[in-house]
Amino acid sequence: MSSDVTGTADLVILGGGSGGYACALRAAQLGMSVILIEADKLGGTCLHNGCIPTKALLHAAEVADSVREASSFGIKATLDGIDMSAVNSYKDDVIAGLYRGLQGLVASRDIELVAGRGRLGGDRTVEVELADGGVATYRGEALILATGSHSKSLPGLDIGGSVVTSDRALELDTLPDSVVVLGGGVIGCEFASVWSSLGTQVTIVEAAPTLLPTEDPWTSKQIERAFRKRGMVLKTNTSFSAVSTQTAGGVHVELADGSTIDADLMLVAVGRGPRTADMGFAEAGVDLDRGFVVTDEWLQTSVPGVFAVGDIVAGPQLAHRGFAQGIMVAEQLAGLDCMPLADRGIPRVTYSNPEVASVGLTESEAATEYGEVETVVYDLGGNGKSRILRTAGGVKLVQAGPDGPVVGIHLVGARVGELIGEAQLIYNWEATAGDVAQHVHAHPTQAEALGEAHLALAGKPLHAHG
């Protein structure tokens, strides 16, 4: 590769996904020159293979559920079937509109967008195999690594045919009759929810004792109860052993407990790994730990002037975390007053049916950190809007000690992801139950459930029994 520098800028950003483009937009807004390098499409996994397409499918699934259940609301309607081609067209149209908007936004900020596959060199340079041929080298006063993540598999488990990752699952043009979902985390639960709503028989296999194992056990119990009620088969605390393709198509799945499952498809949803291999990171002196880039709290790597954001930094792999990290790095480099991000204060949402949303600590985490904790659970059965929506679930609050701040908020129910904005303010501003209890929540809204839960935690429950 050529050692001549093709272009220079205040910031060179390797990766145009959530963290990379957020950093680019904010840096350009602050007057810095930016070169943004992307091997695929601007927007990265979130826009094209993750957050946006899966949530579009989840909305289509919600519509199917609404039609199927219409008669219980007095509406005469029937679900005649699922047209996956039309569903995919709807999903792709959502993506295309956002993609055009992002392209226009980047162009309007005078960001130089380089299409090609980059590899880190020395002295804050990136050598790029350009998409239209040739090689170019770019150097930044600061270099931002934002190369994202990829779908993981298990040792000895080959992807192909009827064994797919989430990338291929988003492209299916026919609806499988039966699916085994290997992994009961966020990705697994969201796809399971989609397929179940569209009429597929779903079996979830999870090695951990519960679904959504990083959430509070109360949350996991709620989602498991809801999924079983929807007809899903859950095999928790069960390890995968082997899979083979059947002669007539489909898969034969063997589990460690000796049981087997035959299905049309198996989705491998065992998490995502950092995309850092064979990109020159280690050779350039960037420290890695299990493939993740090691940074300090300001997201600086072991190489001066080189930063990392997004899924390649160990922690929750969330698009909005990448956005925030990219913005923080840009503002830091511009000399603005900013603060490091605390992962615990970043909201987490699983967009299944029902939804799961949380921020802060689980009960056990809070007990470890604070010793004494207080908790309260408010059942959505007492919330007017939730009864109208016919959703089950609740709000669980975790308080540090008898009079301390609320350090964990856990929500389960339809649309509760929309409540997490207020919840994150409560947690991040270290509010007490009494602080929140004095605020008036509109009636009838699901937000009232947050208010009622805090009233109960403050010792003045409004609608509690007894």
C-alpha positions in Angstrom: 0.0 0.0 0.0 1.1 3.5 -0.7 2.7 5.5 2.2 1.7 8.8 0.6 -1.1 10.6 2.5 -4.1 11.3 0.3 -6.0 13.6 2.6 -5.9 15.0 6.1 -8.5 16.3 8.5 -9.0 17.3 12.1 -10.9 14.0 12.6 -10.6 10.8 10.6 -13.4 8.3 11.5 -13.2 4.7 10.6 -16.8 3.4 10.5 -20.0 5.2 9.5 -22.4 3.5 11.9 -24.2 5.1 14.8 -21.1 6.1 16.8 -19.1 7.1 13.7 -21.6 9.3 12.0 -22.8 10.9 15.2 -19.2 11.9 15.9 -18.8 13.2 12.4 -22.0 15.3 12.5 -21.2 16.8 15.8 -17.5 17.5 15.0 -18.5 19.2 11.7 -21.1 21.2 13.5 -18.3 22.4 15.9 -16.2 23.6 13.0 -13.8 20.6 12.6 -12.9 19.0 9.3 -14.0 15.4 9.0 -13.2 12.4 6.8 -15.6 9.5 7.4 -14.6 6.1 6.0 -17.3 3.4 5.5 -16.9 0.0 3.9 -20.6 -0.6 3.4 -23.6 1.7 3.7 -23.6 4.9 5.8 -25.7 4.1 8.9 -24.2 0.8 9.8 -25.8 -2.2 11.4 -28.4 -0.2 13.3 -30.0 1.3 10.2 -29.6 -1.5 7.8 -29.4 -4.8 9.7 -30.4 -4.0 13.3 -32.5 -1.5 15.2 -34.6 -0.1 12.4 -35.5 -3.2 10.3 -36.2 -5.3 13.4 -38.5 -2.6 14.9 -40.3 -2.3 11.5 -40.9 -6.1 11.6 -42.1 -5.8 15.2 -44.6 -3.1 14.3 -45.9 -5.3 11.4 -46.2 -8.1 13.9 -48.1 -5.8 16.3 -50.6 -5.0 13.5 -51.1 -8.7 12.9 -51.8 -9.2 16.6 -54.2 -6.3 16.6 -56.2 -7.7 13.6 -56.2 -11.2 15.2 -57.6 -9.8 18.4 -59.9 -7.2 16.9 -63.1 -9.1 17.8 -62.3 -8.8 21.5 -62.6 -5.0 21.0 -65.9 -5.3 19.1 -64.2 -4.8 15.7 -65.1 -7.3 12.9 -61.8 -8.1 11.1 -60.0 -11.3 10.1 -56.4 -12.0 9.4 -56.2 -13.6 6.0 -52.5 -14.2 6.0 -49.0 -12.7 5.9 -47.5 -11.4 2.7 -43.8 -11.4 3.6 -42.9 -9.7 0.3 -45.1 -6.7 1.3 -43.9 -6.8 4.9 -40.3 -6.6 3.6 -41.2 -3.8 1.2 -42.6 -1.8 4.1 -39.4 -2.5 6.2 -37.2 -1.6 3.3 -39.1 1.7 2.6 -38.5 2.8 6.2 -34.8 2.0 5.9 -34.5 3.8 2.5 -36.1 7.0 3.8 -33.8 7.2 6.8 -30.8 6.3 4.7 -31.6 9.1 2.2 -32.0 11.6 5.1 -28.7 10.6 6.6 -26.8 10.8 3.3 -28.2 14.3 2.8 -27.3 15.4 6.4 -23.7 14.2 6.0 -23.4 15.9 2.7 -24.8 19.2 4.1 -22.1 19.3 6.8 -19.3 19.1 4.3 -18.1 15.8 5.7 -15.8 13.9 3.2 -17.3 10.5 2.9 -14.8 7.8 1.7 -16.3 4.5 0.4 -13.9 1.7 1.1 -12.4 -0.8 3.5 -10.0 0.8 6.0 -7.1 -0.6 7.9 -5.4 1.2 10.8 -1.8 2.3 10.1 0.7 4.1 12.3 0.7 7.8 13.2 -3.1 8.1 13.2 -3.5 7.0 9.5 -6.0 4.8 7.8 -5.2 3.0 4.6 -8.3 2.4 2.5 -9.0 0.0 -0.3 -11.4 2.2 -2.2 -14.7 0.8 -3.3 -14.1 2.1 -6.9 -10.5 0.8 -7.0 -7.2 1.9 -5.8 -5.7 2.7 -2.4 -5.7 5.9 -0.4 -4.3 6.9 3.0 -5.9 9.4 5.3 -4.4 11.0 8.4 -6.2 12.8 11.2 -5.2 15.0 14.1 -7.4 12.6 15.9 -8.6 9.2 14.8 -11.9 7.6 15.9 -12.4 3.9 15.6 -16.1 3.0 15.1 -16.1 -0.3 13.3 -19.1 -1.8 15.0 -20.0 -5.5 15.6 -20.9 -8.7 13.9 -23.2 -11.6 14.7 -21.5 -14.3 16.8 -21.8 -18.0 16.6 -20.7 -20.9 18.8 -17.6 -23.1 18.3 -18.3 -25.7 15.7 -21.7 -24.2 14.7 -21.6 -23.3 11.0 -23.9 -20.6 9.6 -25.6 -21.5 6.3 -28.8 -22.9 4.8 -31.5 -23.2 7.4 -29.1 -22.0 10.2 -29.1 -18.2 10.0 -28.1 -15.1 12.0 -30.2 -12.0 12.4 -28.8 -10.6 9.1 -30.3 -13.4 7.0 -33.5 -13.5 9.2 -34.3 -10.0 8.1 -34.3 -11.0 4.4 -36.6 -14.1 4.6 -39.2 -13.9 1.8 -41.3 -16.7 3.2 -42.5 -17.3 6.7 -41.3 -20.5 8.4 -43.8 -22.7 10.1 -41.4 -23.4 13.0 -38.2 -21.8 14.3 -35.7 -22.6 17.0 -34.2 -19.4 18.4 -30.8 -20.2 19.9 -30.3 -17.4 22.5 -32.8 -15.7 24.8 -31.2 -12.3 24.9 -32.5 -9.1 23.3 -32.1 -10.2 19.7 -33.5 -13.6 20.3 -36.6 -12.4 22.1 -37.3 -9.7 19.5 -37.2 -12.2 16.6 -39.2 -14.7 18.6 -41.8 -12.1 19.2 -42.0 -11.2 15.5 -42.3 -14.8 14.3 -44.9 -15.8 17.0 -47.1 -12.9 16.1 -46.9 -13.8 12.4 -48.0 -17.3 13.1 -44.7 -19.3 13.4 -44.3 -21.9 16.2 -41.3 -20.7 18.2 -39.0 -22.5 20.6 -36.3 -20.5 22.5 -33.2 -22.3 23.8 -31.2 -20.4 26.4 -28.2 -21.7 28.3 -28.8 -19.3 31.2 -31.5 -19.9 33.8 -33.8 -17.2 32.4 -34.6 -15.2 29.3 -33.0 -11.8 29.2 -30.4 -12.9 31.8 -28.9 -9.5 32.2 -32.2 -8.0 33.3 -33.7 -8.1 36.8 -35.1 -11.6 37.6 -38.5 -10.1 38.1 -38.4 -8.8 34.5 -37.3 -12.2 33.2 -40.2 -13.9 35.0 -42.7 -11.5 33.5 -41.4 -11.9 29.9 -41.3 -15.7 30.3 -44.9 -15.8 31.6 -46.0 -13.6 28.7 -44.2 -15.7 26.0 -45.6 -19.0 27.3 -49.1 -17.5 27.3 -48.4 -16.6 23.6 -47.7 -20.3 22.9 -43.9 -20.2 22.7 -41.9 -23.1 24.1 -39.1 -22.0 26.4 -36.1 -24.2 27.2 -34.0 -22.2 29.7 -31.0 -23.5 31.5 -30.5 -25.7 28.5 -27.4 -25.8 26.3 -27.2 -26.4 22.6 -25.3 -29.5 21.5 -25.5 -29.9 17.7 -27.6 -29.1 14.6 -27.9 -31.0 11.3 -29.8 -30.2 8.1 -32.7 -32.5 7.3 -32.9 -34.2 3.9 -36.2 -32.5 3.1 -35.0 -29.1 4.5 -35.1 -27.6 7.9 -33.0 -28.5 10.9 -32.7 -31.2 13.5 -31.4 -29.6 16.8 -29.8 -31.6 19.6 -29.7 -30.2 23.1 -27.3 -31.1 25.9 -30.2 -32.6 28.0 -30.7 -35.2 25.3 -33.9 -33.7 23.8 -34.2 -32.8 20.1 -36.2 -30.3 18.1 -37.1 -30.4 14.4 -37.9 -27.1 12.8 -37.8 -25.2 9.5 -35.2 -22.8 10.7 -32.7 -22.1 13.5 -31.8 -18.5 14.3 -28.4 -18.2 16.0 -28.8 -15.2 18.4 -26.0 -15.7 20.8 -24.8 -12.1 20.8 -22.6 -9.8 18.8 -18.8 -9.5 18.8 -16.6 -6.5 18.1 -15.4 -6.0 14.5 -11.7 -5.5 15.2 -10.0 -8.5 13.7 -7.6 -8.0 10.8 -8.0 -4.3 10.8 -4.5 -3.4 12.0 -5.6 -2.3 15.5 -3.1 -4.4 17.5 -0.3 -3.8 15.0 -0.8 0.0 15.5 -0.5 -0.4 19.3 -4.2 -0.3 20.2 -4.8 -2.6 23.2 -7.5 -5.2 22.9 -9.3 -7.4 25.4 -11.3 -10.3 24.0 -11.5 -8.4 20.8 -12.9 -5.2 22.4 -10.8 -2.0 22.2 -9.6 -1.0 25.7 -10.3 2.7 26.5 -10.3 5.0 29.5 -13.4 6.8 30.6 -12.9 9.4 28.0 -12.8 6.7 25.3 -9.1 7.3 24.6 -7.2 4.1 23.5 -3.7 3.2 24.4 -2.5 5.2 21.4 -2.4 9.0 21.9 -5.0 10.7 19.7 -6.9 7.5 18.9 -10.4 7.0 20.3 -13.0 4.3 20.1 -16.8 4.4 20.2 -19.7 2.1 19.9 -19.9 -1.7 19.9 -16.1 -2.2 19.9 -16.0 -0.7 23.4 -17.0 -3.3 26.0 -20.4 -2.6 27.5 -24.0 -2.6 26.4 -24.2 -2.8 22.6 -26.8 -0.1 22.0 -27.1 2.4 19.1 -27.9 5.2 21.4 -24.8 4.5 23.5 -22.8 4.8 20.3 -24.5 8.1 19.4 -23.7 9.5 22.8 -20.1 8.3 22.8 -19.5 9.8 19.4 -20.9 13.2 20.4 -18.9 13.1 23.6 -15.6 12.5 21.8 -16.3 15.2 19.3 -17.1 17.7 22.0 -14.1 16.7 24.0 -11.8 17.3 21.0 -13.5 20.6 20.4 -12.5 21.7 24.0 -16.1 21.8 25.3 -16.9 20.9 28.9 -18.3 17.4 28.9 -18.6 14.4 31.2 -17.8 10.7 30.7 -20.7 8.4 30.0 -21.9 5.9 32.7 -23.2 2.8 31.1 -25.6 2.2 34.0 -27.4 5.4 33.2 -28.1 4.4 29.6 -31.6 3.1 29.0 -32.1 -0.5 27.7 -35.2 -1.6 25.8 -36.2 -5.0 24.3 -39.0 -4.3 21.8 -40.8 -7.6 22.1 -44.5 -8.1 23.0 -44.6 -7.2 25.8 -41.8 -4.7 25.8 -39.0 -4.6 28.4 -37.3 -1.4 29.5 -34.8 -0.7 32.3 -32.2 1.7 33.6 -29.9 1.5 36.5 -29.3 -1.5 38.7 -31.0 -4.8 39.3 -32.1 -5.6 42.8 -29.1 -7.9 43.4 -26.7 -5.4 41.9 -28.1 -2.6 44.2 -27.9 -4.9 47.2 -24.2 -5.6 46.5 -23.4 -1.9 46.1 -25.6 -0.4 48.8 -26.3 -3.2 51.2 -29.8 -2.4 52.3 -32.4 -1.8 49.5 -36.1 -1.2 49.3 -38.2 -2.4 46.3 -41.8 -2.0 45.1 -43.7 -3.5 42.2 -46.7 -1.8 40.7 -48.9 -4.0 38.6 -50.2 -2.6 35.4 -53.5 -4.2 36.2 -54.2 -1.1 38.2 -53.3 1.3 35.4 -56.2 2.6 33.3 -54.4 3.0 30.0 -52.8 -0.4 30.4 -56.2 -2.0 31.0 -57.4 -0.3 27.8 -54.5 -1.7 25.9 -55.0 -5.1 27.6 -51.4 -5.4 28.5 -50.0 -7.2 31.5 -46.7 -6.2 33.3 -45.6 -3.8 35.8 -43.1 -1.3 37.2 -40.4 -2.4 39.7 -38.4 0.2 41.5 -35.2 -0.4 43.5 -34.2 2.1 46.1 -30.8 2.5 47.9 -31.7 2.1 51.5 -34.8 3.4 53.3 -34.4 7.0 52.1 -31.9 6.9 49.3 -32.3 7.6 45.6 -34.0 5.3 43.1 -31.2 3.3 41.6 -33.1 0.9 39.4 -36.3 1.1 37.3 -37.6 -1.9 35.5 -40.7 -1.9 33.2 -42.6 -4.7 31.4 -45.7 -4.1 29.3 -46.9 -2.9 25.9 -45.2 0.4 24.9 -43.2 0.8 28.1 -40.2 1.7 26.0 -41.8 5.1 25.7 -41.6 5.5 29.5 -37.9 5.0 29.7 -37.1 8.7 29.0 -38.6 9.8 32.3 -37.1 6.8 34.1 -33.6 7.6 32.9 -34.0 11.2 34.3 -35.1 9.8 37.6 -32.0 7.5 37.8 -29.4 9.9 36.4 -30.6 12.8 38.5 -30.5 10.6 41.6 -34.1 11.4 42.5 -35.8 9.9 45.6 -39.2 8.4 45.5 -40.5 11.5 47.2 -39.0 13.7 44.5 -41.0 11.9 41.8 -44.1 11.3 43.9 -44.8 15.1 44.0 -45.1 15.3 40.2 -48.5 15.0 38.5 -48.8 12.4 35.7 -51.5 12.8 33.1 -54.5 10.5 33.3 -55.1 8.0 31.8 -51.5 7.3 30.6 -49.1 4.5 31.2 -46.8 7.1 32.7 -49.1 7.2 35.6 -47.7 3.7 36.5 -44.3 5.3 37.1 -45.9 7.9 39.3 -48.0 5.4 41.3 -44.9 3.2 41.8 -43.0 6.1 43.3 -46.0 7.0 45.5 -45.9 3.5 46.9 -42.2 3.6 47.4 -42.5 6.9 49.2 -45.0 5.3 51.6 -48.2 6.8 50.3 -49.6 4.4 47.8 -52.7 5.7 46.1 -54.4 2.6 44.8 -52.6 -0.2 46.7 -54.8 -2.8 48.4 -54.8 -3.2 52.2 
